[in-house]
Each structure stands twice: as structure tokens, then as C-alpha cells.
Amino acid sequence: MKYLKFVILLLILCNIPGYSLVHYSVSLGTILNYCIFLSIIVYYFLSKKEKPNAHFIIFGILFFLISIIVNAQFSETLLSTFIKYFIFIIMMSTVLRDVKNEEIYGILLIGCLSIIYEAIFVTKAGDISSGLYLNANFAAYVCVLGYSMGLTVNNKNLKIIGQILFTVAGLVTFSITFLVVWLLINLLSVFANTRNIVKLAVCLVFLAAFISFGDKLHLNTQRMNAFSGVSGATIEGKLNEGAGTETWTLYYDKILKNPIWGNGYGQIAEGEDIHFTIQVDVHNTFLMIMGEAGIFALFYFLWIYGYVTMSSLHFFEQNPSIFYVSFALIFYMLTSHKYFDDYLVLFTSLWLYQEVYKMKNIGWRKTRVIIRSASKFKESREEELLKQYHLN
């Protein structure tokens, strides 16, 4: 079971099926994709069952039910996505129960090294690197996820080495989202612990060196200018061509045409549009959900992630990594619409709920211990007074 767990983590966290699909063959990618679910099913039935997360089940039922009622045009794709989603949500909780944060961190490091390897040995000087993740935004999200997960690792040396590697890998993706989230995480870490101000200073020096030596290393000039512009609150206009905000506007009319119940499954995520000429996808999970299943599904979705984020803020001092991961996940979902097929996003979402539950359970146990201690103290005090009264 231990080896099976690592197979599941490797397939999901390193995007092995997606990479194989693009670089080797469609057949191999498809087989490895099904291996994820086969492994999860086997692990589930051979282990002690863990209660699945009800919120994601309710959201899935709500989204797919509304989508198929509104438009069943993509019924075959919908059925496949429906089955995979519920297998993952119901059974993955059992796998996650047995997974340690250090194990997640270690496998994410493998993915991180693939980004750095591609930047050094595969891509031309200045090209964007994404490693096993095929997409710069996806690779940048993995780097932020790994960087945040590093805060939960007890081994100090492994934590420092890992965070340096995740930082380097994130920077060579030339993702503005990575840079913004990475800087915010380091700024917020100072509030969690004032000693982290040294770490923040090191990060700023590292970033300054990266920008300063960008020309000598022949790094991507356009992206380097954008990185430089972040500190001055200006980003090159060329980077906004085809950017997320510009792409989102192409779908506003169609989304607002039926905001209550949406337009049906696949009508937004598959690149459909009001003029039937636009060939780009919406690149926003929130707009995709509203566009396909309407406002009620979106509200429930926002409630799920709002609950996680607010809970993570509540436990920020005890475990800031939960907030960092939730923060990074929401940022990533603003640039991706493959929610139901993005198993790393689903994995992270379930992990966040599990961590919040652990923190609340720890808090509840502490409260119970305090109450019991106070009760015992009160009883012992009463017994002492009774004895004194009897002796008098």
C-alpha cells in the first residue's frame, strides 16, 4: 500500500499522464490517466475507509445536474468527467489520510527539478520552462505550492534547499502570477514570525540579482522587463495581449445571457462563444462554473473556498502554510478553467480541507482538556473545603 500511495502521488503531482500524452503518445497518456483512478480504487478498497468530503460531493451534483438539464450536447464527455470526479472526491480522502506533508513536498521537488532541468538543458536561452507541467502557469502554481508546503517540513536543511529550488523553478517560468504570490507569501511570513524579515530580505536580494543578471544570462527580455515593472507597479503592455482579463471579456455577454442556470456543460470551457469565431478558452474557473451551471453553483463553489480561506486565516499563527496554499490555489484558478480534469487542483482542495479539519480538531481537543482540567481543579477544591469543614 505504501508503494501504491507513492504511485498515485507521482502520477498526480508530477503530471505524468499529461506529459506522456504530449511527448510520447495519446495511448500512453490515456492509460496512465486511467492508472490514477485504478490505483485510487484499489487503495480505497484495501484500506480502512475515510469519510469523503460532503461539500465537494454536493457541489459536483449541483454542477453536473444543472449542466445536463440545461444542455446535454456533450453528454459523453460529461459522463466521463462525472465518473472521474466522483471517484476522485469520494476515494481520494482515504489516500490523503495516509499521506504525510513531507511526502507531498518530496514529490513536488521532483516536478520542480524537471522545470530547472528543462531550463538548463532543453529550452533555448530565454525560453519559458514548464518541465513536466507543459504550461507555465501550471508549473508556476506547482512552485508556489511546493514553496508553501515547505513551511510544514521539520527538516530545516530540506526546507531551505527545497524553497531555493522552488524559487528558481518559479522564476524561470517567467510567470507574473508566481512572482506576485511568491512576494506576498514572503511579506505575510513576516506577520507570522518577525524573524522571517531576514528571509524576506534574502528573497528580495535574490530577485534583484535575477533581474540584474537577466541580460547577461540571455533570459526572456520581455518577461524580464515585466518582472522589473512589478516593483514599479507597471507591466509591459505586450504581456496584456491575449492575457486573462482580455480573454475573460470575450465571454461576459454569453455568461450574462443566462446567469441563473448557465449555458450547459462544455459551452464555456470548450471555447464556444457568442460569435462562434473565438478559438480561445475562458481561462477562469469561476467564470467557467457560472457560465456552465449558473449563479447558484458559483455561490456554493465560492462558499467552499471562502470557508477554507477564512479558516486558514483563523489558524494563520499556528500553521500559515494552509493560507498560503489556499491563496495560491485561488490565484491559479483565475488562470485555469480545467477544474474537473485538473487532479492536482482537486488534490490540493481536499488537502486544504483535511488540514483545516485537523487544526479545528486540535483546537477542540485543547479546549476539552482545559475544561476537564478546570473541572477537576474545581472538584478537588470542593473536596478540600469539605475536609476542612469536617475537621473543624
C-alpha positions in Angstrom: 0.0 0.0 0.0 2.9 2.3 0.7 4.2 1.9 -2.9 0.8 2.3 -4.3 0.4 5.6 -2.4 3.6 6.9 -4.0 2.5 5.8 -7.4 -0.7 7.9 -7.0 1.2 10.9 -5.7 3.7 10.7 -8.5 1.1 10.5 -11.3 -0.9 13.4 -9.9 1.7 15.8 -8.5 4.1 15.4 -11.4 1.5 15.4 -14.2 2.9 12.2 -15.7 -0.2 11.3 -17.8 -0.4 14.8 -19.3 3.3 14.9 -20.1 3.2 11.4 -21.6 0.2 12.4 -23.7 2.0 15.3 -25.3 5.6 13.9 -25.6 5.0 10.2 -26.2 1.6 9.0 -27.4 -2.1 9.5 -26.8 -2.4 5.9 -25.9 0.2 6.0 -23.1 -1.2 9.3 -21.7 -4.7 7.8 -21.6 -3.5 4.6 -20.0 -1.6 6.5 -17.3 -4.6 8.7 -16.7 -6.8 5.6 -16.1 -4.0 4.3 -13.8 -4.6 7.2 -11.5 -8.2 6.1 -10.9 -7.4 2.4 -10.9 -4.8 2.9 -8.2 -7.1 5.1 -6.1 -9.9 2.5 -6.3 -7.6 -0.3 -5.3 -6.1 1.7 -2.4 -9.7 2.6 -1.3 -11.0 -0.9 -1.1 -7.8 -2.3 0.5 -7.7 0.3 3.2 -9.8 1.5 6.1 -12.4 3.8 4.6 -12.2 7.6 5.3 -15.4 9.7 5.2 -15.4 11.7 1.9 -15.8 15.5 1.8 -19.5 16.2 1.6 -19.1 19.8 0.2 -17.3 18.7 -2.9 -19.9 15.9 -3.5 -22.8 18.4 -3.2 -21.1 20.9 -5.5 -20.4 18.1 -8.1 -24.0 17.0 -8.0 -25.2 20.6 -8.3 -22.9 21.5 -11.2 -23.5 18.3 -13.3 -27.2 18.2 -12.6 -27.8 21.8 -13.7 -25.4 21.4 -16.7 -27.1 18.3 -18.1 -30.6 19.7 -17.6 -29.6 23.0 -19.4 -27.7 21.3 -22.2 -26.8 17.7 -22.7 -25.0 18.2 -26.0 -21.7 17.0 -24.6 -23.2 14.0 -22.7 -20.4 11.5 -23.4 -17.7 13.9 -22.2 -19.9 14.9 -19.3 -20.4 11.2 -18.2 -16.7 10.5 -18.3 -15.8 13.7 -16.3 -18.7 13.0 -13.9 -17.5 9.5 -13.1 -13.8 10.5 -12.7 -14.7 13.5 -10.5 -16.7 11.4 -8.0 -14.2 8.6 -7.9 -11.5 11.1 -7.1 -13.6 13.1 -4.5 -15.0 10.0 -2.7 -12.0 7.8 -2.6 -9.0 10.2 -2.6 -9.8 11.2 1.0 -8.7 7.7 2.1 -5.4 8.1 0.3 -4.9 11.7 1.7 -5.4 10.4 5.2 -2.3 8.3 4.9 -0.1 10.9 3.1 2.4 13.0 5.0 3.2 16.6 4.1 6.9 15.6 3.7 5.9 13.1 1.1 3.9 15.6 -0.9 6.8 18.0 -0.6 9.3 15.5 -1.8 7.3 14.6 -5.0 6.7 18.2 -5.8 10.5 18.7 -5.6 10.8 16.1 -8.5 8.4 18.2 -10.6 10.4 21.3 -9.6 13.7 19.7 -10.7 12.1 18.9 -14.1 11.4 22.6 -14.6 15.0 23.6 -13.8 16.4 20.7 -16.0 14.3 21.9 -18.9 15.5 25.5 -18.4 19.2 24.4 -18.4 19.4 21.5 -20.9 16.3 21.6 -23.1 14.9 25.0 -23.9 16.8 27.8 -25.7 18.2 30.7 -23.7 15.4 32.9 -22.6 12.6 30.5 -23.4 9.9 29.8 -20.8 10.3 26.5 -18.9 7.5 24.3 -17.6 9.0 20.9 -17.2 6.6 18.1 -16.7 3.7 20.5 -16.4 3.7 21.7 -20.0 2.2 25.1 -19.1 4.0 28.0 -17.5 1.0 28.9 -15.2 0.6 25.3 -14.1 4.3 25.0 -13.4 4.3 28.3 -11.5 1.4 27.1 -9.4 3.3 23.9 -8.5 6.3 26.0 -7.5 4.2 28.2 -5.2 2.5 25.1 -3.8 5.9 23.4 -3.1 7.3 26.6 -1.6 4.3 26.9 0.8 4.3 23.2 1.7 8.0 23.6 2.7 6.8 25.5 5.7 5.4 22.3 7.1 8.6 20.3 6.8 10.5 19.7 10.0 13.9 19.1 8.4 15.5 22.6 8.3 18.1 21.7 5.6 15.5 20.1 3.3 13.2 23.1 3.8 15.8 25.6 2.8 17.1 23.7 -0.2 13.6 23.0 -1.4 12.5 26.6 -1.1 15.6 27.8 -3.1 14.8 25.2 -5.8 11.1 26.1 -5.9 12.0 29.8 -6.2 14.5 29.2 -9.0 12.0 27.0 -10.9 9.2 29.5 -10.4 11.3 32.4 -11.7 12.3 30.5 -14.9 8.7 30.0 -15.7 8.6 33.8 -16.0 5.1 33.8 -14.5 3.9 37.2 -13.2 1.4 35.3 -11.0 4.2 33.3 -9.4 6.2 36.5 -8.7 3.2 38.3 -7.1 2.1 35.3 -5.0 5.7 34.5 -4.0 6.4 38.1 -2.9 3.1 38.2 -1.0 3.8 34.9 0.8 7.2 36.2 2.0 5.6 39.5 3.1 2.9 37.7 5.0 5.5 35.4 6.6 6.9 38.4 8.5 3.5 38.8 10.2 3.6 35.1 11.2 7.1 35.4 12.6 9.1 38.7 12.8 12.3 36.6 12.4 11.2 36.0 8.8 12.2 39.5 7.9 15.7 38.1 7.2 14.2 35.6 4.9 12.2 38.4 3.1 15.4 40.4 2.7 17.2 37.4 1.2 14.3 36.8 -1.2 14.4 40.5 -2.4 18.2 40.3 -2.9 17.7 37.1 -4.8 15.0 38.6 -7.0 17.1 41.8 -7.6 20.1 39.6 -8.7 17.9 37.6 -11.0 16.6 40.7 -12.7 20.0 42.4 -12.8 21.8 39.4 -14.4 18.9 38.6 -16.7 20.5 40.3 -19.8 23.9 38.5 -19.2 22.1 35.2 -18.9 20.1 35.9 -22.1 16.8 35.4 -20.3 13.5 36.3 -21.8 13.7 40.0 -22.4 10.0 40.8 -22.5 9.4 38.8 -19.3 12.4 40.3 -17.5 11.0 43.8 -18.3 7.7 42.7 -16.8 9.4 41.4 -13.7 11.2 44.7 -13.3 7.9 46.5 -13.8 6.2 44.7 -11.0 8.2 46.7 -8.4 7.2 49.9 -10.1 3.5 48.8 -10.4 3.8 48.8 -14.3 3.9 45.8 -16.6 4.7 45.9 -20.2 1.6 46.3 -22.4 2.7 43.5 -24.6 2.1 41.0 -21.8 -1.5 42.0 -21.7 -2.1 40.9 -25.3 -4.2 37.8 -25.0 -3.9 37.9 -21.2 -6.5 36.6 -18.8 -8.5 39.8 -18.3 -8.7 40.4 -22.0 -9.8 36.8 -22.7 -12.5 36.9 -19.9 -14.2 39.8 -21.6 -14.9 37.7 -24.6 -17.3 35.6 -22.6 -19.1 38.2 -20.5 -22.0 38.5 -22.9 -22.6 34.8 -23.1 -22.3 34.3 -19.3 -24.7 37.2 -18.6 -27.2 35.9 -21.2 -28.2 33.1 -18.8 -26.6 33.9 -15.4 -29.1 31.9 -13.3 -28.8 28.4 -14.8 -25.8 28.8 -17.2 -25.4 27.6 -20.7 -24.7 23.9 -20.0 -21.7 21.6 -19.8 -18.8 22.4 -22.1 -20.3 25.6 -23.5 -17.7 27.8 -21.9 -14.7 25.6 -21.2 -14.6 24.2 -24.8 -14.1 27.6 -26.4 -17.6 28.3 -27.6 -18.5 31.9 -27.9 -21.3 34.3 -28.8 -20.0 34.9 -32.3 -18.7 31.4 -33.0 -15.3 32.7 -34.1 -13.2 32.8 -30.9 -10.9 29.8 -30.5 -9.6 30.6 -27.0 -10.9 29.2 -23.7 -12.2 31.3 -20.8 -9.1 30.6 -18.6 -11.0 31.3 -15.4 -12.6 28.6 -13.2 -15.1 30.9 -11.6 -16.4 32.2 -14.9 -16.5 28.7 -16.3 -18.7 27.5 -13.4 -21.1 30.4 -13.7 -21.1 30.2 -17.5 -22.0 26.5 -17.5 -24.0 25.9 -14.3 -25.1 29.4 -13.3 -25.0 31.6 -10.2 -26.2 29.0 -7.6 -23.3 26.6 -8.5 -20.9 29.5 -8.4 -22.1 30.7 -5.0 -21.7 27.3 -3.5 -18.2 27.0 -5.0 -17.3 30.4 -3.6 -18.6 29.3 -0.2 -16.4 26.2 -0.2 -13.2 28.0 -0.9 -14.2 31.0 1.1 -14.7 28.8 4.1 -11.2 27.2 3.6 -9.6 30.6 3.2 -11.3 32.2 6.3 -10.5 29.1 8.3 -6.9 29.2 7.2 -6.7 32.9 8.4 -8.0 31.8 11.7 -5.1 29.3 12.1 -2.6 31.6 10.5 -0.3 31.8 13.5 -0.3 28.1 14.1 0.0 27.0 10.5 0.4 29.8 7.9 1.0 27.3 5.1 -2.7 26.5 4.9 -3.5 30.1 4.0 -0.6 30.3 1.5 -1.7 27.2 -0.3 -5.4 28.4 -0.5 -4.2 31.8 -1.6 -2.1 30.3 -4.4 -4.9 27.9 -5.4 -7.4 30.8 -5.9 -4.9 32.7 -7.9 -4.3 29.7 -10.1 -8.0 29.1 -10.6 -8.2 32.7 -12.0 -5.9 31.5 -14.9 -7.3 28.0 -15.5 -10.7 26.5 -16.4 -9.8 22.8 -16.2 -11.1 22.3 -12.7 -12.8 18.9 -13.1 -9.9 17.5 -15.1 -7.1 19.1 -13.1 -6.4 16.5 -10.4 -3.7 18.5 -8.8 -6.2 21.2 -8.1 -8.7 18.7 -6.7 -5.9 17.1 -4.7 -4.9 20.4 -3.2 -8.5 21.3 -2.4 -9.1 18.1 -0.5 -5.7 18.5 1.3 -6.7 22.0 2.4 -10.0 20.8 3.9 -8.1 18.0 5.6 -5.6 20.4 7.2 -8.4 22.8 8.3 -10.2 19.8 9.9 -7.0 18.8 11.7 -6.5 22.3 13.1 -10.0 22.5 14.3 -9.9 19.1 15.8 -6.6 20.0 17.7 -8.3 23.2 18.9 -11.3 21.3 20.1 -9.2 18.8 22.0 -7.2 21.5 23.7 -10.5 23.2 24.7 -11.8 19.9 26.1 -8.6 19.3 28.0 -8.8 22.8 29.5 -12.4 22.4 30.5 -11.7 19.0 32.1 -8.6 20.4 33.9 -10.7 23.3 35.3 -13.5 20.9 36.3 -11.0 18.6 38.1 -9.5 21.6 39.9 -12.9 22.8 41.0 -13.8 19.3 42.3 -10.5 18.9 44.2 -11.0 22.4 45.7 -14.5 21.5 46.8 -13.3 18.2 48.4 -10.5 20.2 50.2 -13.1 22.6 51.6 -15.4 19.8 52.7 -12.5 18.1 54.5 -11.6 21.3 56.2 -15.2 21.9 57.3 -15.4 18.3 58.6 -12.2 18.7 60.6 -13.4 22.0 62.1 
